[in-house]
Structures are given as C-alpha cells and as structure tokens.
Amino acid sequence: MSRTTFISRMTVKPGREQDFVDACNELTAKVQAHEPGVIYYEFFKLREPRRYAVLESFPTEEMEHAHMNSAWLAAIGPRIVDCLDGTWEREYLDPFKA
C-alpha cells in the first residue's frame, strides 16, 4: 500500500482556539509551499465545541515520514500541541481496491 491517508481529530483547550487556528494556517502554508507532492492537507473545524480535525494524504509512506520530520512541523508542531486538551486520535483511511 503506497498511499497514506488519515484523519486526526483533536480537542483544543478553552481560550486557545485562535492560537491553534493561526498555527495550523501557518503550517498549512508551509506544507503547500514546500511539499508539492502532497495529495491533500487541510484542517477543519468540527461541529462539536473546540473540536478540530486534519485530513492528510500522501502519495507514499516515505513522503508522510518526510512531512513528519520536516523543519516546519518541528517549528510549528509544538505550538499546535500546546493548544490541545489531551492528544489526538488518528484514523487511517485505505482506498477501496478495484
């Protein structure tokens, strides 16, 4: 299986929503500028209070690992994590086979 796609859901601490959104928007801009092969990368506001998600899809597992080890994630990721109430839940999505 070469493509890696997942959704991560998280809860943000009360009063930290704008910090979280600002950091996520900064990270998204870096991914768009420096990771041209990414299939999909977008954060979402869920309908439950303070709940957010990110949907990520990479053409290969190696590209997902490169993203996870990127300088921009190392710089911005701690700001995102600092806004979280707890941790995140990641669900992998596998495409149907034809």
Secondary structure, DSSP 8 states (H G I E B T S, - for coil): ---EEEEEEEEE-TT-HHHHHHHHHHHHHHHHHH-TT-SEEEEEE-SSTTEEEEEEEESSHHHHHHHHT-HHHHHHHHHHHHHEEEEEEEEE------
